């Protein structure tokens, strides 16, 4: 399978494929529904559809604000 297609569909070595014969050709689709997080050079990368309606920038900002407030509090 050409590299461009493997990258587009996030196929890694060993990915299982389903092959279906049709009247005028074949359909090839990924069969394994394994984990969507893949370790790529030490960084976890998500391959797959977005599963939540999440604004990443807003989430990171909120977490930073929360941590800053926590750090700024006097200890009890």
C-alpha positions as CSV (number, residue, x, y, z in Angstrom):
1,X,0.0,0.0,0.0
2,X,1.5,3.4,-0.9
3,X,2.9,5.4,2.0
4,X,0.6,8.3,1.4
5,X,-2.5,6.1,2.0
6,X,-0.9,4.4,5.0
7,X,-0.4,7.8,6.6
8,X,-3.8,9.2,5.6
9,X,-5.5,6.2,7.3
10,X,-3.0,5.9,10.2
11,X,-2.0,2.4,9.3
12,X,1.0,1.1,11.1
13,X,3.1,-2.0,10.4
14,X,1.0,-5.0,11.4
15,X,-2.4,-3.3,11.0
16,X,-5.0,-5.8,10.0
17,X,-7.1,-5.0,6.9
18,X,-10.5,-6.4,5.8
19,X,-10.8,-7.0,2.1
20,X,-14.3,-7.2,0.5
21,X,-14.9,-8.2,-3.1
22,X,-17.6,-6.2,-4.9
23,X,-19.1,-6.6,-8.3
24,X,-16.6,-4.2,-9.9
25,X,-13.6,-4.2,-7.5
26,X,-12.5,-4.5,-3.9
27,X,-13.0,-2.5,-0.7
28,X,-10.1,-2.4,1.7
29,X,-10.7,-1.1,5.3
30,X,-8.8,-1.2,8.6
31,X,-10.0,-4.2,10.7
32,X,-8.3,-3.6,14.0
33,X,-10.0,-1.2,16.3
34,X,-7.2,-1.2,18.8
35,X,-6.0,1.8,20.9
36,X,-6.2,5.1,19.2
37,X,-3.1,6.4,21.1
38,X,0.2,5.5,19.5
39,X,3.6,6.3,20.9
40,X,5.4,8.3,18.2
41,X,9.0,9.2,19.2
42,X,8.1,9.3,22.8
43,X,4.9,11.4,22.3
44,X,1.4,10.0,22.5
45,X,-0.5,10.7,19.3
46,X,-4.2,10.1,18.8
47,X,-5.2,8.5,15.5
48,X,-8.9,8.4,14.9
49,X,-12.0,10.6,15.0
50,X,-12.5,13.3,17.6
51,X,-14.7,11.7,20.2
52,X,-15.6,14.8,22.3
53,X,-16.5,18.3,21.5
54,X,-13.5,19.8,23.3
55,X,-11.7,23.2,22.7
56,X,-8.1,22.2,23.5
57,X,-6.9,25.8,23.8
58,X,-9.6,26.6,26.3
59,X,-9.0,23.4,28.3
60,X,-5.2,24.1,28.5
61,X,-5.9,27.7,29.6
62,X,-8.4,26.6,32.3
63,X,-5.9,24.0,33.6
64,X,-3.1,26.6,33.8
65,X,-5.4,29.0,35.6
66,X,-6.5,26.3,38.1
67,X,-2.9,25.4,38.8
68,X,-1.8,29.0,39.2
69,X,-4.6,29.6,41.7
70,X,-3.6,26.4,43.6
71,X,0.1,27.4,43.7
72,X,-0.8,30.9,44.8
73,X,-2.8,29.7,47.8
74,X,-1.2,29.9,51.2
75,X,-0.6,26.4,52.7
76,X,-2.8,25.3,55.6
